[in-house]
């Protein structure tokens, strides 16, 4: 590991200034991803700016009835918060499905959104990887890719984003707030992650040197009946091979409102807009759910060893929406 300096930020402007003064600096939250990447040599910061003591650790109700979640709120505190569990249960479920209890106690909301892919070639310095070394190639296309992307990928990168939290936030139209030396800004989570294209090393729309300060969830009555379902290769702590965050509002047998986001299928949490449009106003039954899933997955482009994800994701969508429909009928 490269030697590095360490500074603890006293306030948000100070944190931004410290990072801006050193192009090789990085913000440090819980460190559950960054420190691992430093150990492997993927990340080699000259300075770590500790932001954990900044006043960004609160969850507050917004004037319009949404929730504002500070960037340094830990995953454990987020999952346990009564308003999160009551109004956005899929969010709490997603957090509890990710990592171990010890990691959730350390990991922060802002850091979770910025975690890097868990593709094995990304962390193998001897392997070509366009995300780590632009222009070097993508080893996964011809190599091990059973847990890689089926949607939104390109020949330059087929890795998936590992966040469970991000999937639930995407389903509920979350907005990311940040601070830069030029002042504050916001970006919808759906636009936060950049398409892979031919620049997979450019992952987010954050301006250079920006510090995430909060994530805001707008009011969403449909989210009160929501669920997060994750499939993984072992029951203990593991990354998803497929996941779904869904919310459903059924009135008189028809879908009045639906939210649907998919995980472990793309380089970013995948909002299933095509499926949502297909479902809205139609019957809330298994046939309709399957048809909507097929419409969303029509754009899937599987590699030789990850085609199973198309069927897996389809079945997840149908199963979770069916469960939610049955719950509304009780």
ABEGO torsion letter per residue (X at the ends): XBBBBBBBBABAAAAAAAAAABAABBBBBAGAAAAAAAAAGABBBABBBBAAABBAABBBBBAAGBBBBBAABBAAAAAABAAAAAABAAAAAAAAABEBAAAAAABBAAAAAABBBABAAAABAABBBAAABBGAEBAAAABBAAABBABGBBAABABBBABAAAAAAAAAGBBBBBBBAAEBBBBBAAAABBBAEABAABABABBBGBBBABBBBBBBAAAABBBBBBBBABABBBBBABBBBBBBBBBGGBBABBBBBBBGABABBBBBAAAAAAABGBBBBAAAAAAAAAAAAAABBBBAAAAAAAAAAAAAAAAAAAAAAAAAAX
